[in-house]
Amino acid sequence: MRSIEPNIGAVQVVAPAIIAATNTSAAIDLKGFESAALVINTGTIAGAGDYTAKLQESATTTSGDFTDVLAAHMTGTFPASLLADSVVKVGYIGFKRYVRTVITKNSGTSIAAGAVVIKGHPHDAPVA
């Protein structure tokens, strides 16, 4: 068995918490890596909540420059609504330098969730 740990970078984009409003993460810089994946981990959903997730991309860190990642630039898909106690993973195969996540509150009270971007295929390894 071989470890992938020295060959990936992991960036927490949403700290595990109770989310009661739409959450837009900071921009994540993919410079120095050739691949990325988003992993969202959910817990309890309160108040019959309906939350959706998406990945956005940009060539800059300017908030207004981000656009939704096209389905052709992702592997895997986001569910129509996030489910309680689940894990969602989506790969990014686009070409922009920055990505960010958006977890949107459509209805309900709150969701327990966290998200991590895993950056892979580094130009320089091992990754610190």
Order of alpha helices (4+ residues) and beta strands (2+ residues): beta-beta-beta-beta-beta-beta-beta-beta-beta-beta
